[in-house]
């Protein structure tokens, strides 16, 4: 079968090409990609080329398909998997395949025949073997795409940890009923974190969200108003570019004897923000540096006096695992979380290259690509919905 895909050859070298896929083997699956959301990580791979940890050194000779947040339909099932999967079944992909032979291997970075920015792909055996091909029964394909970034948010919450004085046992997860701060938290991943913090089974009692963009904060507050948060048992405060001292003062709301936050997430790779995150930790506070930098020399100062005497610690993550992905899909199916708020732009496959290479310069949240359409990247009004997706797929026209 013929496919059209965006392939990475090297640094800043993305090409939209049509080529023939080989016949599938008995342990492979042929699939149609319907949509893929563009991640900042794809921009980083394009910017670094083969210097990126996940991109093969021979990409110039064997280019890889970009995109790892995708959803679609299974078209042809190899004999090995016919009892487990069926033709016409919808799917989502967990890209953290954790290949023992290459721990960095991931669709969108490392494989020549599987990636989200394509019309058709071949899913290799290792994805099925390791449980990374996930059946998806939601009403909208874009929910399946956004299950991957949501799984990263979920993984961030799960990898946090705390302990009790005198015990070496780590209690995994955010502190239930504790104080949480999301620094630079009004972007797409921050919005997902707000959604999850309000609607998951383990919630903070205080959630402070900061940003330097008043429009992004206003949008976040409109999507997740403090009044709704109170109904969820969470006091939610949005604040524009606060000082460290003002954040520490906010942390004492309802906790006059306890200064600082239990859980702090940093959603931008900016040293001053990382340092502020460390400075606002309370006793036994956990800092999650979520935003991966492109600079391999990136560093920030942390107060190791506080690490020593106040039990500060870090738990960084940039992705989720398969259980996190399943949790995201289940919560979306149950209507507990809705990643629609992440999406601000829609485009077709022919918009991928320009969008990816200029991603940091394009304001807004997630850029969602429908791979079988030709459509310039377009900012949308309001929320993207399953009804709008159905109209677009039927007519090729944005509603």
C-alpha positions as CSV (number, residue, x, y, z in Angstrom):
1,X,0.0,0.0,0.0
2,X,1.1,3.5,-0.7
3,X,1.5,6.0,2.1
4,X,2.2,9.7,2.4
5,X,4.2,10.7,5.5
6,X,6.5,13.4,6.9
7,X,9.9,11.9,7.4
8,X,12.9,13.2,9.3
9,X,16.3,12.9,7.6
10,X,18.4,15.1,9.9
11,X,18.6,18.5,11.6
12,X,15.7,20.7,10.3
13,X,15.3,18.3,7.4
14,X,11.6,17.2,7.3
15,X,10.1,16.0,4.0
16,X,6.6,15.2,3.0
17,X,6.9,12.1,0.7
18,X,4.8,9.4,-0.8
19,X,6.2,5.9,-0.9
20,X,5.2,2.3,-1.0
21,X,4.9,0.3,2.2
22,X,6.1,-3.3,2.0
23,X,3.6,-6.2,2.5
24,X,3.1,-6.9,6.2
25,X,4.7,-9.9,7.8
26,X,2.6,-12.3,9.9
27,X,3.6,-10.5,13.1
28,X,2.8,-7.0,11.9
29,X,-0.4,-4.9,11.4
30,X,-1.2,-2.4,8.7
31,X,-3.1,0.7,10.0
32,X,-4.6,3.9,8.8
33,X,-3.7,7.0,10.9
34,X,-6.7,9.4,11.3
35,X,-5.1,12.2,13.4
36,X,-1.9,13.1,15.2
37,X,-1.2,16.0,17.6
38,X,2.1,17.7,17.3
39,X,4.3,17.5,20.4
40,X,7.1,19.9,21.4
41,X,9.2,16.8,21.6
42,X,8.9,16.4,17.8
43,X,10.2,20.0,17.3
44,X,13.1,19.0,19.5
45,X,13.8,16.0,17.4
46,X,13.7,18.1,14.2
47,X,15.9,20.7,15.8
48,X,18.6,18.2,16.9
49,X,18.4,15.6,14.2
50,X,20.6,12.6,14.8
51,X,22.0,14.3,17.9
52,X,18.6,13.5,19.6
53,X,18.7,10.4,21.8
54,X,15.8,8.8,20.0
55,X,16.7,9.5,16.4
56,X,18.9,6.8,14.7
57,X,22.3,7.9,13.5
58,X,21.6,6.7,10.0
59,X,18.4,8.7,9.5
60,X,19.8,10.4,6.4
61,X,19.9,7.0,4.7
62,X,16.8,5.5,6.5
63,X,14.5,8.3,7.4
64,X,11.9,8.0,10.2
65,X,8.3,9.0,10.3
66,X,7.6,11.8,12.8
67,X,4.6,12.0,15.2
68,X,3.8,9.9,18.3
69,X,0.4,11.2,19.5
70,X,-1.9,9.4,17.0
71,X,-5.0,7.4,16.6
72,X,-6.6,5.5,13.8
73,X,-8.0,2.2,12.4
74,X,-6.5,-1.2,11.9
75,X,-6.7,-2.3,8.3
76,X,-4.9,-5.7,8.0
77,X,-3.9,-8.0,10.8
78,X,-0.9,-10.4,10.5
79,X,-1.7,-14.0,11.3
80,X,0.0,-13.8,14.8
81,X,-2.4,-11.2,16.0
82,X,-5.8,-12.1,14.4
83,X,-7.2,-13.5,17.6
84,X,-6.4,-10.4,19.6
85,X,-7.1,-7.6,17.0
86,X,-9.7,-7.2,14.3
87,X,-9.8,-5.2,11.0
88,X,-11.7,-1.9,11.4
89,X,-10.8,-1.7,15.1
90,X,-9.8,1.8,16.3
91,X,-6.5,2.1,18.2
92,X,-4.3,4.4,20.2
93,X,-0.5,3.9,20.6
94,X,1.6,4.0,23.7
95,X,4.9,5.2,22.3
96,X,7.1,4.3,25.3
97,X,7.7,0.8,23.9
98,X,10.7,0.2,26.2
99,X,12.5,-2.0,23.8
100,X,15.3,-3.8,25.7
101,X,17.5,-3.5,22.7
102,X,17.0,0.3,22.5
103,X,15.4,2.0,25.5
104,X,15.0,5.2,23.5
105,X,13.2,3.6,20.6
106,X,9.8,5.3,20.0
107,X,7.4,5.9,17.0
108,X,7.8,9.4,15.7
109,X,11.5,9.3,16.3
110,X,13.0,5.9,15.6
111,X,11.0,3.8,13.1
112,X,10.9,4.1,9.3
113,X,7.3,2.7,8.9
114,X,5.4,3.9,12.0
115,X,4.7,7.4,13.1
116,X,1.7,9.7,13.5
117,X,2.4,12.1,10.6
118,X,1.4,9.6,7.9
119,X,-1.7,8.3,6.1
120,X,-0.8,4.6,6.6
121,X,1.7,2.8,8.7
122,X,3.0,-0.7,9.6
123,X,2.9,-1.5,13.3
124,X,5.8,-3.7,14.2
125,X,5.6,-6.8,16.4
126,X,7.2,-5.3,19.5
127,X,4.3,-2.9,20.0
128,X,1.8,-5.8,20.3
129,X,4.3,-7.9,22.3
130,X,4.7,-5.1,24.9
131,X,1.1,-4.2,25.1
132,X,1.6,-0.8,23.4
133,X,-1.2,-1.1,20.8
134,X,-4.3,-0.2,22.7
135,X,-7.9,-0.8,21.4
136,X,-9.8,2.4,21.6
137,X,-13.6,2.8,21.7
138,X,-14.1,6.5,22.2
139,X,-16.4,8.7,20.1
140,X,-13.7,10.9,18.7
141,X,-10.3,10.0,17.2
142,X,-8.7,13.1,18.7
143,X,-9.3,11.8,22.2
144,X,-7.2,8.8,21.2
145,X,-4.4,11.1,20.1
146,X,-4.5,13.2,23.2
147,X,-4.5,10.1,25.5
148,X,-0.7,10.1,25.0
149,X,-0.1,13.6,26.3
150,X,-2.6,13.0,29.0
151,X,-0.8,9.8,30.0
152,X,2.3,12.0,30.4
153,X,0.4,14.2,32.9
154,X,-0.9,11.1,34.7
155,X,2.6,9.7,34.9
156,X,3.8,12.9,36.4
157,X,1.3,12.7,39.2
158,X,2.1,9.0,39.8
159,X,5.9,9.4,39.9
160,X,5.7,12.0,42.7
161,X,6.6,10.6,46.1
162,X,6.6,11.4,49.8
163,X,7.7,9.8,53.0
164,X,7.2,10.0,56.7
165,X,10.0,11.0,59.2
166,X,11.9,8.0,60.3
167,X,10.8,5.8,57.3
168,X,12.6,5.0,54.1
169,X,9.5,3.9,52.4
170,X,8.4,6.1,49.5
171,X,4.7,6.7,49.3
172,X,4.1,7.1,45.5
173,X,1.8,9.8,44.1
174,X,1.0,13.4,45.0
175,X,0.1,14.1,48.6
176,X,-3.6,13.6,48.9
177,X,-5.3,16.7,50.3
178,X,-1.9,18.5,50.1
179,X,-0.8,21.7,48.4
180,X,0.2,21.7,44.7
181,X,1.7,24.4,42.5
182,X,1.9,24.3,38.7
183,X,4.5,26.7,37.4
184,X,3.9,27.9,33.8
185,X,0.8,25.8,34.1
186,X,-1.6,27.4,31.6
187,X,-0.1,25.7,28.5
188,X,-1.6,22.5,27.0
189,X,0.1,20.1,29.5
190,X,-0.7,22.4,32.4
191,X,-4.3,22.4,31.4
192,X,-4.3,18.6,31.4
193,X,-2.7,18.7,34.8
194,X,-5.5,21.0,36.1
195,X,-8.1,18.7,34.7
196,X,-6.5,15.6,36.2
197,X,-5.9,17.3,39.6
198,X,-9.6,18.2,39.9
199,X,-11.1,15.0,38.7
200,X,-8.7,12.1,39.6
201,X,-9.2,9.9,42.7
202,X,-6.3,11.6,44.5
203,X,-6.6,15.4,44.7
204,X,-4.8,18.3,46.4
205,X,-6.8,20.6,48.6
206,X,-5.0,23.7,47.3
207,X,-3.9,24.2,43.6
208,X,-2.0,27.3,42.5
209,X,-1.5,27.8,38.8
210,X,1.0,30.4,37.5
211,X,1.8,31.7,34.1
212,X,3.2,34.9,32.5
213,X,0.5,35.2,29.9
214,X,-2.8,36.7,31.1
215,X,-4.7,35.4,28.1
216,X,-3.6,31.9,28.8
217,X,-4.5,32.3,32.5
218,X,-7.9,33.7,31.6
219,X,-8.6,30.8,29.2
220,X,-7.6,28.3,31.9
221,X,-9.9,30.0,34.4
222,X,-12.7,29.9,31.9
223,X,-12.2,26.2,31.3
224,X,-11.6,25.2,34.9
225,X,-13.2,28.0,37.1
226,X,-12.4,28.1,40.8
227,X,-16.1,27.6,41.5
228,X,-16.0,24.2,39.8
229,X,-12.8,23.3,41.6
230,X,-14.5,24.0,44.9
231,X,-17.2,21.5,44.0
232,X,-14.3,19.0,43.5
233,X,-12.9,19.9,47.0
234,X,-10.0,21.9,45.6
235,X,-9.2,25.6,46.2
236,X,-7.9,26.7,42.8
237,X,-6.0,30.0,42.4
238,X,-4.6,31.5,39.2
239,X,-1.8,34.0,39.5
240,X,0.2,35.9,36.9
241,X,4.0,35.8,37.3
242,X,4.1,35.7,41.1
243,X,7.1,36.3,43.2
244,X,8.5,33.5,45.3
245,X,7.4,35.2,48.5
246,X,3.8,35.7,47.2
247,X,3.7,32.0,46.3
248,X,4.9,31.0,49.8
249,X,2.2,33.3,51.3
250,X,-0.4,31.6,49.1
251,X,0.8,28.2,50.4
252,X,-0.2,29.1,53.9
253,X,-3.9,29.4,53.0
254,X,-5.7,27.0,55.4
255,X,-2.2,25.9,56.5
256,X,-0.9,28.8,58.7
257,X,1.7,26.5,60.3
258,X,3.0,24.9,57.1
259,X,4.8,27.0,54.5
260,X,5.5,25.8,51.0
261,X,4.0,23.2,48.6
262,X,3.9,19.5,48.8
263,X,4.0,19.0,45.0
264,X,5.4,21.4,42.5
265,X,5.4,20.9,38.7
266,X,7.6,23.0,36.3
267,X,6.2,23.0,32.8
268,X,8.9,25.1,31.0
269,X,12.7,24.5,30.7
270,X,13.7,27.9,32.2
271,X,16.3,27.9,35.0
272,X,14.6,30.7,37.0
273,X,11.3,28.8,37.0
274,X,13.0,25.6,38.1
275,X,14.7,27.5,40.9
276,X,11.5,29.1,42.0
277,X,10.0,25.6,42.1
278,X,12.7,24.5,44.5
279,X,12.3,27.6,46.6
280,X,8.5,27.1,47.2
281,X,8.8,23.5,48.3
282,X,7.6,22.7,51.8
283,X,8.9,20.0,54.1
284,X,9.1,16.7,52.2
285,X,8.2,18.6,49.1
286,X,8.6,16.9,45.7
287,X,9.6,18.9,42.6
288,X,8.8,17.5,39.1
289,X,10.8,19.1,36.3
290,X,8.4,18.0,33.5
291,X,9.6,20.2,30.6
292,X,12.5,18.6,28.7
293,X,15.2,21.0,27.5
294,X,16.9,20.9,24.2
295,X,20.2,22.1,25.6
296,X,22.2,19.2,27.0
297,X,24.0,21.6,29.3
298,X,20.8,23.0,30.8
299,X,21.0,23.3,34.6
300,X,19.5,25.2,37.5
301,X,20.5,25.9,41.1
302,X,18.7,24.0,43.9
303,X,19.2,24.6,47.6
304,X,20.7,21.4,48.9
305,X,20.6,22.7,52.4
306,X,16.8,22.4,52.1
307,X,17.2,19.0,50.3
308,X,19.2,17.8,53.4
309,X,17.2,19.3,56.2
310,X,13.7,19.8,54.8
311,X,13.5,16.5,52.8
312,X,13.2,18.2,49.4
313,X,13.4,15.8,46.5
314,X,12.8,15.6,42.7
315,X,10.9,13.2,40.5
316,X,11.3,14.1,36.8
317,X,9.3,12.6,34.0
318,X,8.6,13.4,30.4
319,X,6.2,10.6,29.5
320,X,3.8,8.0,30.9
321,X,3.7,4.3,30.8
322,X,1.0,1.9,29.4
323,X,-1.0,1.9,32.6
324,X,-1.0,5.7,32.6
325,X,-2.3,5.6,29.0
326,X,-5.0,3.1,29.9
327,X,-6.1,5.3,32.8
328,X,-6.3,8.3,30.5
329,X,-8.4,6.4,28.0
330,X,-10.7,5.0,30.7
331,X,-11.2,8.5,32.4
332,X,-12.0,10.0,29.0
333,X,-14.5,7.2,28.2
334,X,-16.1,7.8,31.6
335,X,-16.3,11.6,31.0
336,X,-14.1,12.3,34.0
337,X,-11.5,14.3,32.0
338,X,-11.7,16.0,28.6
339,X,-8.5,16.9,26.8
340,X,-10.4,19.1,24.3
341,X,-9.1,22.1,26.1
342,X,-5.6,21.4,24.9
343,X,-6.4,21.9,21.2
344,X,-6.2,25.4,19.7
345,X,-5.3,24.7,16.1
346,X,-6.3,22.2,13.4
347,X,-4.4,21.3,10.2
348,X,-3.8,18.8,7.5
349,X,-0.8,16.6,6.7
350,X,0.6,19.3,4.5
351,X,0.8,21.7,7.5
352,X,3.1,19.4,9.6
353,X,6.5,20.5,8.4
354,X,6.0,24.3,8.8
355,X,4.1,23.8,12.1
356,X,6.7,21.5,13.6
357,X,9.7,23.6,12.6
358,X,8.1,26.8,14.0
359,X,6.2,25.3,16.9
360,X,7.7,27.4,19.7
361,X,6.7,30.6,17.8
362,X,3.1,29.6,17.3
363,X,0.9,30.6,20.3
364,X,-1.8,28.5,21.8
365,X,-2.0,24.9,22.7
366,X,-2.0,21.6,20.8
367,X,-1.9,21.6,17.0
368,X,-4.0,18.6,15.9
369,X,-3.4,17.2,12.4
370,X,-5.8,15.2,10.3
371,X,-3.5,13.2,8.1
372,X,-5.9,12.5,5.2
373,X,-6.7,16.2,4.7
374,X,-5.0,19.1,3.0
375,X,-5.6,22.1,5.3
376,X,-3.4,25.0,6.5
377,X,-2.9,25.2,10.2
378,X,-5.9,27.1,11.5
379,X,-6.7,28.5,14.9
380,X,-10.1,27.5,16.1
381,X,-12.7,29.4,18.1
382,X,-14.1,27.6,21.1
383,X,-13.5,24.0,22.0
384,X,-12.8,21.2,19.5
385,X,-15.6,18.6,19.9
386,X,-16.4,15.2,18.5
387,X,-19.2,16.8,16.4
388,X,-16.7,19.2,14.8
389,X,-14.3,16.4,14.1
390,X,-17.1,14.3,12.4
391,X,-18.0,17.3,10.3
392,X,-14.4,17.9,9.3
393,X,-13.8,14.2,8.4
394,X,-17.0,14.1,6.3
395,X,-16.7,17.5,4.5
396,X,-13.1,18.5,4.8
397,X,-14.2,21.8,6.1
398,X,-13.8,23.3,9.5
399,X,-17.0,24.1,11.4
